[in-house]
Amino acid sequence: MFLLSFRDLHIRGGITYLFDHGAAVPVRRYIPMEYYFSKIQLFDEAQIVTPGLKRKLDRKAKKKLEKLGKQGIFLGRDPTKLLHKAERLQKVSENATPTAEQEIRKKWKIAMLRAQGVKVKDDMTLLKKASDKVRKMKRKRFEKWQERHQQVAQMKQERQAKRQANIQARKEKRLTKKLRKARAKGRVFNLDQN
């Protein structure tokens, strides 16, 4: 067995040549000359949406949500809005009880939506809890903001007061300096010493 340095091996046309004392001896090893480059796909062609198509898709999605909301299947992020919708739907449908077939159809729709990965919010107690949590968070944020607003106003007043005091001190200093110079030159007599 013999050791080779990298400069002793040369590849031409897929065949490796070994240069041994000036003579090129082909080594029985074939390296394919095919190169593979990964295809970079920045977006899916099906996802290219023009503004008009986007509006149309948004309208369809909104209609679908409204239709599901009328059936008592609530999707969305804002728990307070969903809770109000549910209460409104309960008031409207108090006297009309749904049939067994409608109940089964509704349960199937909910199951299909959940299978697709959609979060269906149909538990009223959880909606109330979430709504209360959001309300508390908003109140807390509001109080924090009010406190910060008051602190900023107070700091502003303190800075203004300090500024006014500095301006007044500078005025008095300037006046005393002028009076001292005038006294030194004999223009102003000291009336206090009498």
Secondary structure as GFF3:
##gff-version 3
##sequence-region A 1 194
A	DSSP	three_ten_helix	6	8	.	.	.	ID=ss1
A	DSSP	beta_strand	9	12	.	.	.	ID=ss2
A	DSSP	beta_strand	15	20	.	.	.	ID=ss3
A	DSSP	beta_strand	23	30	.	.	.	ID=ss4
A	DSSP	three_ten_helix	45	47	.	.	.	ID=ss5
A	DSSP	alpha_helix	51	70	.	.	.	ID=ss6
A	DSSP	alpha_helix	79	92	.	.	.	ID=ss7
A	DSSP	alpha_helix	100	115	.	.	.	ID=ss8
A	DSSP	alpha_helix	124	185	.	.	.	ID=ss9
###
